[in-house]
Each structure stands twice: as C-alpha cells, then as structure tokens.
Amino acid sequence: VYSLCRECRAHRSPALITYNGTVTQVYNGTVTPVYNGTGTPAYNGTVTPVYNGTVTPAYNGTGTPAYNGTGTPAYNGTGTPAYNGTGTPAYNGTGTPAYNGTGTPAYNGTGTPAYNGTGTPAYNGTGTPAYNGTVTPVYNGTGTPAYNGTVTPVYNGTGTPAYNGTGTPAYNGTGTPAYNGTGTPAYNGTGTPAYNGTGTPAYNGTGTPAYNGTGTPAYNGTGTPAYNGTGTPAYNGTVTPVYNGTGTPAYNGTVTPVYNGTGTPAYNGTGTPAYNVTPVYNGTGTPAYNGTGTPAYNGTVTPVYNGTVTPVYNGTGTPAYNGTVTPVYNGTVTPAYNGTGTPAYNAGVTRAGLHPRGQGAELKKKIWWNFLF
C-alpha cells in the first residue's frame, strides 16, 4: 500500500492547483478553460482567469479573454458573455449579440458597446451607433440589436430593428420610419413612411417606393408597381408614371391596372381586355396596345390612336367608331366607314359618288333659299 501511494504521488501533475470547495477552478495544459459540474469556470496552473464566483468577466495572463476548446465564446452559469482573442464581441449561432439574463450590455475588448434590454443606446461591432429616424436607439423583440451587411438600422413588426438572414430589412405596421438595404428612406407622397396593406413595406431593387391599396407606396419582388382602387398614380420599375388621357392612372372596371411595367395594357380576370373610360397612354405619351399589338379602346368605344395618328381597328380588322358612329380618319385622310357601311370622309374631302349636276342643283337651292330669307 505504501509503495502504491508513493507511486501515485510521483505521477501527480505538478501543474494542478487546488482551491477550496467554493469556486474551485482548474485549467488544462493548453490554458483551455474548463468547467466544473455546476458550470462554474475553472483556472489553470498559471491562474489565468476566466470568470470569478461573482460572474465578473476575467482574462488570462495576457489579458486575453478565454474561450473553450472549439474557439466558441465561453459563458458562465448565468449566461454572461465572453470574448475572443482579439477583443471582438461574441455572438450566438445566429450571429445575434449575446447578453446575460439581466439584459446588461456586453462590450468587446475595445469598449465598443452592444445593446442592453432596456433601450440604452449602444453600438454595433464596428462602434457605429444604430438609431432610428428620431435618433432613438433601436432594438429587436428580444432587446438584441440586429444589423444588415452595411449596419443600416431597420425595424420589425413592433418598431424595433430586425433583419432576415440576407440583411433584408423588415418594417413595422405603425408607419415608423424605415430604410431599405442601402439606407435610403422610403416615403410616400406626403413624406410619411409607406407600407402595404399588411403593414410590411415592399421595395424594388433600387428602393424606389410604389403604392399599395391605400395610396401608400409598395412594390412587388420585381419592382413592378401595384395600383390602388382610387386611381392613385403608380410607377413602373423605372419610376416612370403611367397616365390615361386625363393624367389619372388607368384601371378597368375591376380596378385591375391597365398597364404593366413596360406600358403594356393588362387584362381582367376573364382574359377580356381592360380599359378605362378615356384613352390611355404609356409613360412617354404613346398610346398603349395589348400583347398582340392590337389597339385598345376605352369604355365609350372611342378609338385610340398611336403616335403617328394611324387609324386603329377592332378585333376583326373593321375600322373603329365612337359611340355616335362618327367616322374615324387616319393621318392621311383615308376614309373609313360608318356603322351602315357607307363611306365616310373628314372635312375638305369630296363626298364619294356625288354628281357634278347634283352639286349644281345643291348650289342653286342654297342661293334661292338665301334669296327668300
């Protein structure tokens, strides 16, 4: 027995340092922090600290904070954050800054603040503050700040900041100012932040606002504009407005927009061409045509002309007339036909088939009439 005990003493590691029963701390040979059964941090033979019994942050012999064997930041039993070797603050698996149970802010080696859970101003990893439009610090639902790739603040459904995995911003539904991916604010015509019907704003690739059903801006994923039901103007992908003859955006009877992003007219749910009550034009003032190049007509059957005043025809190739069957002429004064098939002409063109004698008789009748009266 004496021999065995002596053998044990001979092989005992001289690097181990023992502490009392409260907060016994131990390290391995590589200064990798270890933990006891209760999650209390331990120290190595050189007494390189991690955390003491009161959850106060601690450092190793060179002042560098401690990490576990995988390089993951170490936390004590109460969730107090730790830092890596360069003083960079530690994040959890989702890249969100880590906080302790009381919402106390965590700082990196350079004293750059993060965010606490009480709304106290704080900073991101680069020391840049994150504020909303009123210079008030912004937070997400858990009091943990979130940023996009350019550290531009955004807002989630509660008016607190939040980004998705790609750094795309989210917005609240109360009209709180928000920003797109480039930091450009999105406002409607009155300078008020714009949101769509669900309170979630949508932007095109350049952050240019469009409009939703209430006249507030909103774009779909491709930057194609959406139209409201009151005729509020909307814009296409290049922010070029589309107007009808009166300068008001064009809609059909079901409030389906007449133009898409390229000025091409749209159709209603049954595939029937959709028109407004007056001629409609695209962003350049040129009249619009449907997908097959066929001219479009308004609700009163008044014909629409293109930029060269070329006459337009209906679906069967027959010349088009307005509601009163008034003949339609093209730019070269080529006759069209009225509703009964009789040729029709504009002013200054001799009526077809009229005999010269008939013209003389007509003139004599007019002179005699003038003489009597």
Secondary structure as the mmCIF struct_conf table of DSSP 4:
data_model
#
loop_
_struct_conf.conf_type_id
_struct_conf.id
_struct_conf.beg_label_comp_id
_struct_conf.beg_label_asym_id
_struct_conf.beg_label_seq_id
_struct_conf.end_label_comp_id
_struct_conf.end_label_asym_id
_struct_conf.end_label_seq_id
HELX_RH_AL_P HELX_RH_AL_P1 TYR A 2 HIS A 11
BEND BEND1 ARG A 12 ARG A 12
TURN_TY1_P TURN_TY1_P1 PRO A 14 ALA A 15
BEND BEND2 GLY A 21 VAL A 23
STRN STRN1 TYR A 27 TYR A 27
TURN_TY1_P TURN_TY1_P2 GLY A 29 THR A 30
STRN STRN2 PRO A 33 PRO A 33
STRN STRN3 TYR A 35 TYR A 35
TURN_TY1_P TURN_TY1_P3 GLY A 37 THR A 38
BEND BEND3 GLY A 39 GLY A 39
STRN STRN4 PRO A 41 PRO A 41
TURN_TY1_P TURN_TY1_P4 GLY A 45 THR A 46
BEND BEND4 VAL A 50 VAL A 50
STRN STRN5 TYR A 51 TYR A 51
TURN_TY1_P TURN_TY1_P5 GLY A 53 THR A 54
STRN STRN6 PRO A 57 PRO A 57
STRN STRN7 TYR A 59 TYR A 59
TURN_TY1_P TURN_TY1_P6 GLY A 61 THR A 62
BEND BEND5 GLY A 63 GLY A 63
HELX_LH_PP_P HELX_LH_PP_P1 THR A 64 THR A 64
STRN STRN8 PRO A 65 PRO A 65
HELX_LH_PP_P HELX_LH_PP_P2 ALA A 66 ALA A 66
STRN STRN9 TYR A 67 TYR A 67
TURN_TY1_P TURN_TY1_P7 GLY A 69 THR A 70
BEND BEND6 GLY A 71 GLY A 71
HELX_LH_PP_P HELX_LH_PP_P3 THR A 72 THR A 72
STRN STRN10 PRO A 73 PRO A 73
HELX_LH_PP_P HELX_LH_PP_P4 ALA A 74 ALA A 74
TURN_TY1_P TURN_TY1_P8 GLY A 77 THR A 78
STRN STRN11 TYR A 83 TYR A 83
TURN_TY1_P TURN_TY1_P9 GLY A 85 THR A 86
HELX_LH_PP_P HELX_LH_PP_P5 THR A 88 THR A 88
STRN STRN12 PRO A 89 PRO A 89
HELX_LH_PP_P HELX_LH_PP_P6 ALA A 90 ALA A 90
STRN STRN13 TYR A 91 TYR A 91
TURN_TY1_P TURN_TY1_P10 GLY A 93 THR A 94
BEND BEND7 GLY A 95 GLY A 95
HELX_LH_PP_P HELX_LH_PP_P7 THR A 96 THR A 96
STRN STRN14 PRO A 97 PRO A 97
HELX_LH_PP_P HELX_LH_PP_P8 ALA A 98 ALA A 98
TURN_TY1_P TURN_TY1_P11 GLY A 101 THR A 102
STRN STRN15 TYR A 107 TYR A 107
TURN_TY1_P TURN_TY1_P12 GLY A 109 THR A 110
STRN STRN16 PRO A 113 PRO A 113
BEND BEND8 GLY A 117 THR A 118
STRN STRN17 TYR A 123 TYR A 123
TURN_TY1_P TURN_TY1_P13 GLY A 125 THR A 126
BEND BEND9 GLY A 127 GLY A 127
STRN STRN18 PRO A 129 PRO A 129
STRN STRN19 TYR A 131 TYR A 131
TURN_TY1_P TURN_TY1_P14 GLY A 133 THR A 134
BEND BEND10 VAL A 135 VAL A 135
STRN STRN20 PRO A 137 PRO A 137
TURN_TY1_P TURN_TY1_P15 GLY A 141 THR A 142
BEND BEND11 GLY A 143 GLY A 143
TURN_TY1_P TURN_TY1_P16 GLY A 149 THR A 150
TURN_TY1_P TURN_TY1_P17 GLY A 157 THR A 158
BEND BEND12 GLY A 159 THR A 160
STRN STRN21 TYR A 163 TYR A 163
TURN_TY1_P TURN_TY1_P18 GLY A 165 THR A 166
STRN STRN22 PRO A 169 PRO A 169
BEND BEND13 GLY A 173 THR A 174
STRN STRN23 TYR A 179 TYR A 179
TURN_TY1_P TURN_TY1_P19 GLY A 181 THR A 182
BEND BEND14 GLY A 183 GLY A 183
STRN STRN24 PRO A 185 PRO A 185
STRN STRN25 TYR A 187 TYR A 187
TURN_TY1_P TURN_TY1_P20 GLY A 189 THR A 190
BEND BEND15 GLY A 191 THR A 192
STRN STRN26 PRO A 193 PRO A 193
TURN_TY1_P TURN_TY1_P21 GLY A 197 THR A 198
BEND BEND16 GLY A 199 GLY A 199
TURN_TY1_P TURN_TY1_P22 GLY A 205 THR A 206
TURN_TY1_P TURN_TY1_P23 GLY A 213 THR A 214
BEND BEND17 GLY A 215 GLY A 215
STRN STRN27 TYR A 219 TYR A 219
TURN_TY1_P TURN_TY1_P24 GLY A 221 THR A 222
BEND BEND18 GLY A 223 GLY A 223
STRN STRN28 PRO A 225 PRO A 225
BEND BEND19 GLY A 229 THR A 230
STRN STRN29 TYR A 235 TYR A 235
TURN_TY1_P TURN_TY1_P25 GLY A 237 THR A 238
STRN STRN30 PRO A 241 PRO A 241
STRN STRN31 TYR A 243 ASN A 244
TURN_TY1_P TURN_TY1_P26 GLY A 245 THR A 246
BEND BEND20 GLY A 247 THR A 248
HELX_LH_PP_P HELX_LH_PP_P9 PRO A 249 ALA A 250
STRN STRN32 TYR A 251 TYR A 251
TURN_TY1_P TURN_TY1_P27 GLY A 253 THR A 254
STRN STRN33 PRO A 257 PRO A 257
BEND BEND21 VAL A 258 VAL A 258
STRN STRN34 TYR A 259 TYR A 259
TURN_TY1_P TURN_TY1_P28 GLY A 261 THR A 262
BEND BEND22 GLY A 263 GLY A 263
STRN STRN35 PRO A 265 PRO A 265
STRN STRN36 TYR A 267 TYR A 267
TURN_TY1_P TURN_TY1_P29 GLY A 269 THR A 270
BEND BEND23 GLY A 271 GLY A 271
STRN STRN37 PRO A 273 PRO A 273
BEND BEND24 VAL A 277 THR A 278
STRN STRN38 VAL A 280 TYR A 281
TURN_TY1_P TURN_TY1_P30 GLY A 283 THR A 284
BEND BEND25 GLY A 285 GLY A 285
HELX_LH_PP_P HELX_LH_PP_P10 THR A 286 THR A 286
STRN STRN39 PRO A 287 PRO A 287
HELX_LH_PP_P HELX_LH_PP_P11 ALA A 288 ALA A 288
STRN STRN40 TYR A 289 TYR A 289
TURN_TY1_P TURN_TY1_P31 GLY A 291 THR A 292
BEND BEND26 GLY A 293 GLY A 293
STRN STRN41 PRO A 295 PRO A 295
TURN_TY1_P TURN_TY1_P32 GLY A 299 THR A 300
TURN_TY1_P TURN_TY1_P33 GLY A 307 THR A 308
STRN STRN42 TYR A 313 TYR A 313
TURN_TY1_P TURN_TY1_P34 GLY A 315 THR A 316
BEND BEND27 GLY A 317 GLY A 317
HELX_LH_PP_P HELX_LH_PP_P12 THR A 318 THR A 318
STRN STRN43 PRO A 319 PRO A 319
HELX_LH_PP_P HELX_LH_PP_P13 ALA A 320 ALA A 320
TURN_TY1_P TURN_TY1_P35 GLY A 323 THR A 324
TURN_TY1_P TURN_TY1_P36 GLY A 331 THR A 332
STRN STRN44 ALA A 336 TYR A 337
TURN_TY1_P TURN_TY1_P37 GLY A 339 THR A 340
BEND BEND28 GLY A 341 GLY A 341
STRN STRN45 PRO A 343 ALA A 344
TURN_TY1_P TURN_TY1_P38 ALA A 347 GLY A 348
BEND BEND29 VAL A 349 VAL A 349
HELX_LH_PP_P HELX_LH_PP_P14 THR A 350 ARG A 351
TURN_TY1_P TURN_TY1_P39 ALA A 352 GLY A 353
HELX_RH_AL_P HELX_RH_AL_P2 PRO A 356 LEU A 372
#
